[in-house]
Amino acid sequence: MYQLQDSVLSIKGIGKNLQASLSANQIEQVLDLLLFLPLRYEDRSAIKTLAEIKNLSSAQTQISQSVENKKVKTNFVTTRAKVLRWNEYRKGRLLISRATIIDSTEQLNCLWFNNKFLKNKIIIGQEYFFSGNLKNGSLMQATVEKVGAENIHTGRLVPIYPQLADFKQGSLRRLLAETISKLHQSGELEQVFRDLHFPSSINKIVLARERLALEEIIYLMQKSAQNKQAHQLKQACYSLKAIPKKRIVTLPFTLTKSQEKAVQEILADLQKSSPMNRLLTGDVGSGKTIVAAIPASLLVEQKQNVCLIVPTKILAQQHLNNLKAIFKDINFQLVVADQKSKQNEAKLTSQATFFIGTHSLLNQLKKIQPSLVIYDEQQRFGVKHRQLEEYLGKMQKPPHLLSMTATPIPRSLTLSIFSHLDLSHLDQMPNERQMATTWLIPKEKEDKALEWLVKELLDEGSDTNHTKDVTGNLNGTADSPKRKKQALIICPFINPSSYQATENVAAVKESFVNIKNALKKIYQKLNVGAKAQLKIAALYSKLEKDQQAAIIDQVYQQKIQILVSTPMVEVGVDLPNADIIVIQSAERFGLSSLHQLRGRVGRKGQKSYCLLFTSANLNNNLNNDPNINYNHADSSLAVQKRLQKFCQEKDGLKLAQMDLENRGAGDIFGYQQSGLHDLRFASWTNVAIINAAREKLKLEPNYQSLLQNYLEKKTASSVIDTATN
């Protein structure tokens, strides 16, 4: 019998070599192996007679996603039959294996290519399960399994695992079946692992994953409580002197009430003897950066160094430019990675400095010895980058730490899970800024939409909204000069996909060419001369860094009016003159990601627009048909309904919850979660599970999560340790 904490070497079939391969993937104990979860499943449970198979239509044999869960592939042809004939032959270097199988209803041919092991596996007259794809009347590359007491490769929901060195899919299944069958922990726990790897239904997978999610949230809550106790015993390296309230309002613009409250909360923390440990949350465009910068500027005025760490060089440069324009008497320095220059080290002077940089700034913390460290969009940083202790060296007294995120987590749940953190939340938009007007554009109207976009960009008239930007300057007054409007066109991919399922998804390079061609036709129609035509460029991660920098610089200088890009602009990039964003293949994005992208336009308070293009077939009478089933995962109508909801809803938190409801509990597994931490099993938006964890701990305060050792080893607890080291 196997214990969860036993070495994998104790499992039958694992020797020293396989143990080394598993160890390289952090699989060292039985529990680690059991938590090596499938990426997806193939539903091979529908066993048909050969006569039924021969009567299937072409559509019925096309592999597709399950209605219940996108991570389950269906329409595999599975049958139970005997081998009537068998032979092998070569065609050049190609080994072709052919079998004729028979049951009481019909005969069918099976074909395999370059499978040299089949001749030792298939015996004429023996009965097997055959499962594969039907093509041209033959069963192709079928999985073959002898009919037995418990089949794990056919005739059921079959798990498909991530690639693991030295292990084939069949070997992994046999290994896991052996482990689960002899697991010492019988009963409920054994059933959870059986349902994860060899489920009898899709619903069983969901329930098992939810059990792991519950255990993970319980662990995080317990770890949070422990860290809060330890944190309260520490002493900060510096405490801010009292600041008169009126000092806060001597800025060239007016803060919202929620911004004022957050600033006061941060200042109160900075005056305490223990280090601040605060999380600042707020929707896209709510003004988190300025809230963090105000207390930081006061520390610099009191001769203390401050560090603002951001995920990209682009964002670091933006923050530098924006903050220098506001805090003119403060010394700023940019620290970013630069492959062509080694002049990247922080320059320490007798004058206190506000350092702004990417993760390369972390390597300078020991030298800088900051009194405050701020993480902007901190969910984008890896675990290691959030552990300040190793970067600060022997600095005995820790700095204050402020983390900022736009991740939409309900306040009540944040306080439950991150009880060691103090929370400030911005629930107002500055300067009466409104989220972009959003439209879902039918395929047949995309050309018209592009023509409208061109007309908008060519119209450089003054704005008349009389709104203020972050620096307090009026935009769109009658006396303001004309400005060039700008547009973003977002594509999910860089290059067209070679996979059939995603071959219609928009790609930057292809879209760039298509849009340029479409613009030529529009210019001819509108009689636009060469000098007046819009400048267009493409931006994506595989461009050389110098090319990226040059394009971005031209965008900021308004020399480029249409930027075709991947979603790399999502991470806090501030393009104040961007008025319009077009999101191609919008169905490929989650609602929260769409919301982040929509927040890239209208950042000066000007009227802005978001246009959603989709490859789905849109139905103009969607809202008039009460009989439509919107739950089919691949349905164009489901896509349309989801995107229409996005057009109507502007609240990021509500959109995150709608994302969960849309994919449903049945789609809980296989998704990388974004936010404060990439959870392994849970989701921040799954309110029911988080509430269940809270209630369980009320009933059993000393309950120990079965994932405790596993999560500690995987450093998942570092999300709690972020601000306490």
C-alpha positions in Angstrom: 0.0 0.0 0.0 1.2 3.5 -0.8 1.2 6.5 1.6 0.8 10.0 0.1 4.3 11.0 1.4 6.1 7.9 0.2 8.8 8.3 -2.4 7.7 7.6 -6.0 10.5 5.0 -6.0 8.2 2.8 -3.9 5.7 2.6 -6.7 5.9 -0.6 -8.8 7.3 0.1 -12.2 9.5 3.1 -11.2 13.2 2.6 -11.0 16.1 5.0 -10.5 16.0 6.4 -14.1 12.3 7.1 -14.1 12.6 8.6 -10.6 15.2 11.0 -11.9 12.8 12.1 -14.7 10.0 12.6 -12.3 12.2 14.5 -9.8 13.2 16.9 -12.6 9.5 17.8 -12.8 9.2 18.2 -9.0 7.4 14.9 -8.7 9.1 13.2 -5.8 6.3 11.8 -3.6 3.2 9.8 -4.3 1.0 12.9 -3.7 3.0 14.8 -6.3 2.3 12.1 -8.9 -1.4 12.0 -8.0 -1.6 15.8 -8.5 0.0 15.6 -11.9 -3.3 16.3 -13.5 -4.6 15.7 -17.0 -4.6 18.7 -19.5 -7.8 17.3 -20.9 -9.8 14.2 -21.5 -11.0 12.2 -24.5 -14.4 10.8 -24.2 -14.1 7.3 -25.7 -16.9 5.8 -23.7 -19.6 5.6 -26.4 -19.1 2.0 -27.7 -20.8 1.4 -31.0 -21.3 -1.7 -33.2 -19.5 -1.7 -36.5 -22.8 -1.4 -38.3 -23.5 1.8 -36.3 -20.1 3.2 -37.1 -20.5 2.6 -40.8 -23.7 4.6 -40.7 -22.2 7.6 -39.0 -22.2 10.9 -41.0 -19.0 12.8 -41.5 -20.1 15.4 -39.0 -20.6 12.8 -36.3 -17.0 11.6 -36.6 -15.4 15.1 -36.4 -13.5 15.5 -33.1 -15.1 18.4 -31.1 -15.4 19.8 -27.6 -18.0 18.5 -25.2 -21.1 20.6 -24.6 -20.5 20.1 -20.8 -16.8 21.0 -20.8 -14.4 22.5 -23.3 -11.5 20.4 -22.0 -13.2 17.1 -23.0 -12.9 16.0 -26.6 -15.7 13.9 -28.1 -16.8 12.0 -31.2 -14.1 9.3 -31.0 -15.2 6.1 -32.7 -15.0 3.3 -30.2 -16.0 -0.3 -30.7 -15.6 -3.8 -29.3 -14.6 -6.4 -31.9 -12.4 -9.4 -32.7 -9.4 -9.4 -35.1 -10.3 -11.3 -38.3 -7.2 -10.6 -40.3 -3.9 -8.8 -39.7 -0.9 -7.9 -41.9 2.0 -5.5 -42.2 3.9 -4.1 -45.2 6.2 -1.3 -46.1 5.8 1.5 -48.6 9.3 3.0 -48.8 10.2 3.9 -45.2 6.6 3.9 -44.1 5.4 0.9 -42.1 1.7 0.2 -42.7 -0.2 -2.1 -40.4 -3.7 -3.2 -41.4 -6.3 -5.2 -39.5 -9.8 -6.3 -40.4 -12.1 -6.4 -37.3 -15.5 -8.0 -37.0 -18.4 -8.2 -34.6 -21.9 -9.6 -35.0 -23.0 -6.8 -37.2 -20.2 -5.8 -39.7 -16.6 -5.7 -40.6 -14.2 -2.7 -40.6 -10.7 -2.0 -41.6 -8.1 -0.4 -39.3 -4.9 1.3 -40.4 -1.8 2.3 -38.4 1.4 4.0 -39.6 4.9 3.3 -38.2 3.7 1.4 -35.2 6.2 -1.4 -34.9 4.9 -2.6 -31.6 1.4 -3.6 -32.8 2.5 -7.0 -34.2 3.4 -8.1 -30.6 0.1 -6.8 -29.3 -2.7 -7.9 -31.7 -3.7 -11.6 -31.9 -6.1 -12.9 -34.5 -9.3 -14.1 -32.9 -8.7 -12.0 -29.8 -11.3 -9.4 -28.7 -10.2 -5.8 -28.2 -11.5 -2.3 -27.7 -10.6 -0.1 -30.8 -10.9 3.7 -30.5 -9.8 6.3 -33.0 -10.9 8.5 -35.9 -13.0 7.3 -38.9 -11.6 8.5 -42.2 -12.5 7.2 -45.7 -14.3 4.3 -44.2 -11.4 3.0 -42.1 -10.5 3.4 -38.4 -7.2 5.4 -38.4 -4.4 5.1 -35.8 -6.8 3.5 -33.3 -5.9 2.9 -29.7 -6.1 -0.8 -29.0 -6.7 -2.3 -25.6 -7.5 -5.9 -24.6 -11.0 -6.2 -23.1 -10.4 -6.5 -19.3 -11.9 -5.8 -15.9 -10.9 -2.1 -15.9 -9.8 -0.5 -19.2 -7.9 2.8 -18.8 -7.1 3.6 -22.5 -10.4 3.1 -24.2 -14.1 2.6 -23.5 -14.2 5.5 -21.0 -13.1 9.1 -20.3 -9.4 8.9 -21.0 -7.0 11.4 -19.4 -4.4 13.2 -21.6 -1.4 14.5 -19.6 1.2 17.2 -20.2 4.4 15.9 -21.8 6.7 14.2 -19.3 10.1 13.0 -20.3 10.6 9.3 -20.6 6.8 8.7 -20.1 4.3 7.9 -22.8 0.6 8.6 -22.2 -0.2 4.9 -21.8 2.7 4.4 -19.3 1.5 7.3 -17.2 -2.0 6.0 -17.1 -0.8 2.5 -16.0 1.4 4.1 -13.3 -1.4 6.2 -11.9 -3.9 3.3 -12.1 -1.4 1.2 -10.1 -0.9 3.9 -7.5 -4.6 4.7 -7.0 -5.5 1.0 -6.7 -3.1 0.5 -3.8 -3.4 3.9 -2.1 -3.5 3.5 1.7 -6.0 6.3 2.1 -9.2 4.6 1.0 -12.7 6.1 0.9 -13.3 9.7 0.0 -9.7 10.7 -0.8 -9.1 7.6 -3.0 -12.3 8.4 -4.9 -11.1 12.1 -5.4 -7.9 10.9 -7.1 -9.8 8.2 -9.1 -12.2 10.8 -10.4 -9.4 13.1 -11.4 -7.6 10.5 -13.4 -10.2 7.8 -14.4 -13.6 9.5 -14.0 -16.9 7.8 -14.8 -18.4 11.1 -15.9 -17.5 14.7 -16.6 -19.4 15.8 -13.4 -17.1 13.6 -11.4 -14.1 15.5 -12.7 -15.7 18.8 -11.7 -16.4 17.7 -8.1 -12.9 16.3 -7.7 -11.3 19.5 -8.9 -13.5 21.5 -6.7 -12.3 19.5 -3.7 -8.7 20.3 -4.6 -9.7 24.0 -5.0 -11.3 23.9 -1.5 -8.2 22.4 0.0 -6.0 25.1 -1.7 -8.1 28.0 -0.5 -8.2 26.6 3.1 -4.4 26.4 3.0 -4.0 30.0 1.8 -6.4 31.2 4.5 -4.4 29.4 7.2 -1.1 30.6 5.9 -2.4 34.1 5.8 -3.3 34.0 9.5 0.1 32.6 10.4 1.9 35.3 8.5 -0.1 38.1 10.0 1.0 37.1 13.4 4.7 36.9 12.4 4.4 40.3 10.5 3.1 42.1 13.5 6.4 41.4 15.4 8.6 43.2 12.8 9.8 46.8 12.8 9.9 48.9 9.7 13.2 50.4 8.5 11.6 53.9 8.6 8.4 55.5 9.8 7.1 58.6 8.1 6.8 61.8 10.1 3.4 63.3 10.5 2.2 65.1 7.4 -0.4 67.9 7.5 -3.6 67.0 5.7 -3.5 70.1 3.5 -0.2 68.8 2.0 -2.1 66.1 0.2 -4.3 68.5 -1.8 -1.5 70.7 -3.2 -1.6 68.8 -6.5 -2.5 70.0 -9.9 -5.6 67.9 -10.0 -8.4 66.7 -7.8 -8.5 63.2 -6.4 -11.6 61.2 -6.2 -13.0 60.5 -2.7 -11.8 56.9 -2.8 -8.3 58.0 -3.9 -8.2 60.4 -1.0 -9.2 57.7 1.4 -6.6 55.3 0.0 -3.8 57.9 0.3 -4.7 58.5 3.9 -4.8 54.8 4.7 -1.3 54.4 3.1 0.1 57.4 5.0 -1.3 56.1 8.3 0.5 52.8 7.6 3.8 54.6 6.8 3.7 56.3 10.2 3.5 53.1 12.1 6.6 51.3 13.5 5.7 48.0 11.8 6.1 47.8 8.0 3.2 48.5 5.8 1.7 45.5 4.1 -1.1 46.8 1.9 -2.9 45.8 -1.2 -4.3 48.5 -3.5 -7.0 47.3 -5.8 -9.1 49.1 -8.4 -10.6 48.7 -11.8 -8.8 49.7 -15.0 -8.2 53.4 -15.1 -9.2 54.1 -11.4 -5.9 55.9 -10.7 -3.9 53.5 -8.6 -0.5 54.8 -9.6 -1.1 58.3 -8.5 -2.4 57.1 -5.1 0.8 55.2 -4.6 3.0 58.0 -5.9 1.7 60.6 -3.4 2.9 58.9 -0.2 6.1 57.8 -2.0 6.9 61.4 -2.9 6.6 62.4 0.8 9.1 59.7 1.7 11.5 61.0 -0.9 11.1 64.5 0.6 12.1 63.1 3.9 15.4 61.8 2.4 14.2 58.2 1.9 14.7 56.2 -1.3 11.6 54.6 -2.9 11.3 51.9 -5.6 8.4 51.4 -8.0 8.7 48.1 -9.9 6.7 47.5 -13.0 6.5 44.5 -15.5 7.7 46.2 -18.7 10.2 48.8 -19.9 7.4 50.6 -21.7 5.3 51.0 -18.5 8.4 52.1 -16.5 9.2 54.9 -19.0 5.5 56.0 -19.0 5.4 56.2 -15.2 8.7 58.2 -15.2 7.4 60.7 -17.7 4.0 61.1 -16.0 5.3 61.4 -12.5 8.1 63.8 -13.4 5.5 66.1 -14.9 3.6 66.1 -11.5 6.4 65.9 -8.9 8.8 68.4 -10.4 11.0 68.8 -7.2 11.7 65.1 -6.8 14.7 63.2 -8.2 13.6 60.3 -10.4 15.8 57.6 -12.0 14.9 54.9 -14.5 16.3 51.4 -14.1 15.5 49.0 -16.8 17.2 46.1 -18.6 19.1 47.2 -21.6 21.0 44.7 -23.7 23.2 47.3 -25.4 24.2 49.2 -22.3 25.6 48.2 -19.0 24.8 51.6 -17.5 21.8 50.1 -15.8 22.9 50.2 -12.2 21.1 52.6 -9.9 23.1 55.8 -9.3 23.1 56.6 -5.7 23.6 60.2 -4.7 23.2 62.2 -1.5 19.8 63.2 -2.8 17.0 60.8 -2.1 15.6 59.2 -5.3 12.3 57.8 -6.6 13.5 54.8 -8.6 11.3 53.4 -11.3 12.2 50.2 -13.1 11.4 46.7 -14.3 12.4 43.5 -12.4 16.0 44.4 -13.0 15.5 47.0 -10.3 15.1 44.1 -7.8 18.9 43.4 -8.2 19.6 46.9 -7.0 17.5 46.8 -3.8 20.4 45.9 -1.5 22.3 48.9 -2.8 19.4 51.3 -2.7 18.0 50.2 0.7 14.5 51.6 0.0 12.0 52.6 2.7 9.1 51.7 0.4 8.8 49.2 -2.4 5.8 49.4 -4.7 4.7 46.7 -7.1 2.6 47.9 -10.0 0.6 45.2 -11.8 2.3 42.8 -9.4 0.4 39.8 -10.6 2.7 39.9 -13.6 5.8 39.1 -11.5 7.0 35.6 -10.8 7.1 34.2 -7.3 10.9 34.7 -7.0 10.6 38.4 -7.9 8.1 39.0 -5.1 10.4 37.6 -2.4 12.2 40.7 -1.3 14.3 39.2 1.4 16.9 37.6 -0.9 17.3 40.9 -2.7 17.6 43.1 0.4 20.4 41.0 1.9 21.0 41.5 5.6 18.8 44.5 5.9 17.3 43.6 9.3 14.4 46.0 9.2 12.1 45.5 6.1 10.8 48.3 4.0 7.1 49.2 3.6 5.5 47.3 0.8 2.5 48.3 -1.4 1.1 46.0 -4.0 -1.2 47.2 -6.7 -3.5 45.1 -8.9 -6.5 45.5 -11.2 -7.4 41.9 -10.7 -11.2 41.9 -9.9 -11.5 40.2 -6.6 -14.6 40.9 -4.3 -13.6 42.9 -1.3 -15.1 40.4 1.2 -13.2 37.5 -0.4 -10.0 39.5 -0.5 -10.3 40.1 3.2 -11.0 36.4 3.9 -8.1 35.0 1.9 -5.5 37.8 2.4 -6.3 38.6 6.1 -2.6 39.5 6.6 -2.9 42.3 4.1 -4.6 45.7 4.7 -6.8 46.5 1.7 -7.4 49.8 -0.1 -9.9 49.8 -2.9 -10.7 52.4 -5.5 -14.3 52.2 -6.6 -14.5 55.5 -8.4 -13.2 56.6 -11.8 -11.2 59.9 -11.8 -12.3 62.9 -13.8 -15.7 61.3 -14.5 -14.0 59.1 -17.0 -16.4 56.7 -18.7 -15.5 53.3 -20.1 -15.4 53.2 -23.9 -18.7 52.7 -25.7 -18.6 49.1 -26.9 -20.1 47.6 -30.1 -20.2 44.1 -31.4 -19.7 44.2 -35.1 -21.1 41.6 -37.5 -18.7 40.1 -40.0 -20.5 41.7 -42.9 -20.2 45.2 -41.4 -16.4 45.1 -40.5 -15.5 46.9 -43.7 -18.0 49.7 -42.8 -16.6 49.8 -39.3 -13.1 50.2 -40.6 -14.2 53.0 -42.9 -15.9 54.7 -39.9 -12.6 54.3 -37.9 -10.7 56.0 -40.7 -13.1 58.9 -40.8 -12.8 59.3 -37.0 -9.0 59.4 -37.1 -8.9 61.8 -40.0 -11.2 64.2 -38.1 -8.7 66.0 -35.9 -11.2 68.5 -34.5 -11.0 69.7 -30.9 -12.7 67.7 -28.2 -15.6 69.4 -26.4 -15.9 67.3 -23.3 -14.0 69.7 -21.1 -12.6 66.9 -19.0 -9.4 66.9 -17.0 -6.5 64.4 -17.4 -4.4 63.1 -14.6 -2.2 66.3 -14.6 -5.3 68.5 -14.2 -5.1 70.0 -17.7 -8.3 70.6 -19.6 -8.9 68.4 -22.6 -11.1 69.6 -25.4 -11.7 73.2 -24.5 -12.6 75.6 -27.3 -9.1 77.0 -27.3 -7.3 73.6 -27.2 -5.3 72.7 -30.3 -6.3 70.0 -32.7 -4.8 66.6 -31.7 -4.3 63.4 -33.7 -6.6 60.7 -32.7 -5.2 57.1 -32.5 -6.6 53.6 -32.7 -5.4 50.2 -31.5 -6.2 47.0 -33.4 -5.6 43.9 -31.2 -5.1 40.4 -32.5 -4.6 37.2 -30.4 -1.8 35.7 -32.5 1.4 36.9 -34.2 1.2 34.5 -37.1 -1.8 32.6 -38.5 -2.4 29.3 -36.6 -1.7 26.0 -38.3 -4.4 24.2 -36.2 -7.8 23.7 -37.7 -9.6 24.8 -34.5 -7.8 28.3 -34.5 -7.1 28.8 -38.2 -9.6 31.7 -38.4 -8.2 33.5 -35.4 -6.8 37.0 -36.3 -3.0 37.3 -36.4 -1.0 40.5 -36.3 1.1 40.1 -39.4 -1.8 38.9 -41.6 -4.1 41.6 -40.2 -1.5 44.3 -40.8 -1.3 43.5 -44.5 -5.1 43.1 -44.8 -5.8 46.4 -43.1 -3.2 48.3 -45.2 -5.0 46.9 -48.3 -8.4 47.9 -46.9 -7.1 51.4 -46.2 -6.0 51.9 -49.8 -9.6 51.2 -50.9 -11.0 53.5 -48.3 -8.7 56.4 -49.2 -9.7 56.0 -52.8 -13.4 56.1 -51.9 -13.0 59.1 -49.6 -10.5 60.8 -51.9 -7.8 61.1 -49.3 -4.5 62.3 -50.6 -1.2 60.7 -49.8 -0.1 63.3 -47.3 -3.3 63.0 -45.3 -3.3 59.2 -45.1 -2.9 57.6 -41.7 0.4 56.1 -40.5 0.1 52.4 -39.5 2.5 50.0 -37.7 2.6 46.5 -36.2 3.9 45.7 -32.7 4.5 42.3 -31.3 6.9 40.5 -28.9 9.1 38.9 -31.6 10.2 42.2 -33.0 13.7 43.3 -32.1 13.7 45.4 -28.9 15.0 48.4 -30.9 12.2 48.1 -33.3 9.6 47.8 -30.5 11.1 50.9 -28.8 11.1 52.9 -32.1 7.4 52.0 -32.8 6.3 52.9 -29.3 8.1 56.2 -29.4 6.4 57.1 -32.7 3.1 56.1 -31.2 3.6 58.5 -28.2 4.7 61.2 -30.6 1.5 60.7 -32.5 3.4 59.9 -35.7 1.6 56.5 -35.8 -2.2 56.7 -35.7 -3.1 53.0 -36.1 -1.2 50.4 -34.1 -1.8 46.7 -34.9 -0.7 44.7 -31.9 -0.9 41.6 -29.9 -2.4 41.9 -26.3 1.0 43.0 -25.1 -0.5 46.5 -24.7 -2.9 45.1 -22.0 -0.4 45.5 -19.1 -1.0 49.0 -17.9 0.3 50.8 -21.1 -0.9 54.4 -21.1 -1.7 55.7 -24.6 -3.6 58.9 -23.7 -4.5 59.8 -27.2 -6.0 56.4 -28.1 -9.7 56.9 -28.8 -10.6 53.6 -30.5 -9.7 50.0 -30.0 -10.7 47.2 -32.3 -10.4 43.7 -30.8 -10.3 41.0 -33.5 -11.4 37.4 -32.7 -12.9 38.8 -29.5 -14.4 35.4 -28.7 -10.8 34.2 -28.0 -10.5 36.5 -24.9 -12.0 36.2 -21.5 -14.3 39.0 -20.4 -11.7 40.3 -17.9 -9.0 40.4 -20.6 -11.4 42.3 -22.9 -12.1 44.7 -20.1 -8.4 45.3 -19.6 -7.9 46.0 -23.3 -11.0 48.3 -23.4 -9.3 50.3 -20.6 -6.5 51.2 -22.9 -8.6 53.9 -24.7 -10.2 57.1 -23.5 -7.6 57.6 -20.7 -7.7 61.4 -21.0 -11.5 61.4 -20.5 -12.2 61.8 -24.2 -15.1 59.9 -25.8 -13.8 56.5 -26.8 -15.0 53.4 -28.6 -14.3 49.6 -28.4 -15.2 47.5 -31.5 -15.4 43.8 -31.2 -14.8 41.7 -34.3 -15.6 38.0 -34.2 -15.5 35.0 -36.5 -18.8 33.8 -35.0 -22.0 34.1 -37.0 -24.0 36.8 -35.4 -27.8 36.6 -35.3 -29.7 39.9 -35.4 -32.8 38.2 -33.9 -30.8 36.8 -30.9 -32.8 38.5 -28.2 -36.2 37.5 -29.8 -35.8 33.8 -29.7 -36.6 32.3 -26.2 -35.8 28.8 -27.4 -32.1 29.2 -28.1 -29.8 27.1 -25.9 -26.8 29.3 -25.0 -24.9 26.7 -23.0 -23.2 25.0 -25.9 -19.5 25.7 -25.5 -18.8 26.2 -29.2 -22.1 27.8 -30.2 -21.9 31.1 -32.2 -25.0 32.2 -30.4 -23.3 31.6 -27.0 -20.4 33.7 -28.2 -22.7 36.4 -29.3 -24.6 36.5 -26.1 -21.4 36.6 -24.0 -20.0 39.5 -26.1 -23.2 41.4 -26.0 -23.2 41.2 -22.2 -19.7 42.6 -22.3 -20.8 45.5 -24.4 -23.4 46.4 -21.8 -21.4 45.8 -18.6 -18.6 48.1 -17.6 -17.8 46.8 -14.1 -14.7 44.6 -14.0 -15.8 42.6 -11.0 -19.1 41.7 -12.5 -17.4 40.8 -15.7 -15.0 38.4 -13.8 -18.0 36.7 -12.2 -19.7 36.5 -15.6 -16.5 34.8 -16.9 -16.9 32.1 -14.3 -20.6 31.7 -15.0 -20.0 31.5 -18.7 -17.5 28.7 -18.6 -19.3 27.1 -15.7 -18.1 24.8 -13.0 -17.7 22.2 -15.7 -14.8 24.1 -17.2 -13.0 24.6 -14.0 -9.8 22.7 -14.9 -7.0 23.3 -17.3 -7.1 27.1 -17.1 -4.2 29.2 -15.9 -5.6 31.7 -13.5 -4.5 35.3 -13.6 -4.3 37.7 -10.7 -2.4 38.0 -7.4 -1.3 34.4 -7.8 -1.5 31.7 -10.4 -3.6 29.3 -8.4 -3.1 25.7 -9.2 -6.7 24.4 -8.6 -8.9 27.3 -7.4 -10.2 30.5 -9.0 -10.5 33.9 -7.3 -13.9 34.4 -8.8 -15.4 31.1 -7.5 -17.3 32.6 -4.6 -19.0 29.4 -3.6 -15.7 27.5 -3.0 -14.1 30.4 -1.1 -17.2 30.7 1.1 -17.2 26.9 1.7 -13.5 27.1 2.8 -14.4 29.9 5.2 -17.2 27.9 6.7 -15.1 24.8 7.0 -12.5 26.6 9.0 -15.2 28.0 11.3 -16.3 24.5 12.1 -12.8 23.0 12.2 -10.2 25.7 13.1 -7.4 23.1 13.3 -8.2 21.4 10.0 -5.1 20.6 8.0 -5.3 20.8 4.3 -4.2 17.7 2.5 -2.3 19.9 0.1 -0.3 21.7 2.8 3.1 19.9 2.1 2.5 19.9 -1.6 1.7 23.6 -1.8 4.6 24.6 0.4 7.0 22.6 -1.7 5.6 24.2 -4.9 6.1 27.7 -3.3 2.4 28.5 -3.8 2.4 30.0 -0.3 4.7 32.8 -1.6 1.6 34.7 -2.6 1.0 35.2 1.1 4.6 35.9 1.8 4.9 38.6 -0.8 4.6 41.5 1.6 5.8 40.0 4.8 9.4 39.1 4.1 
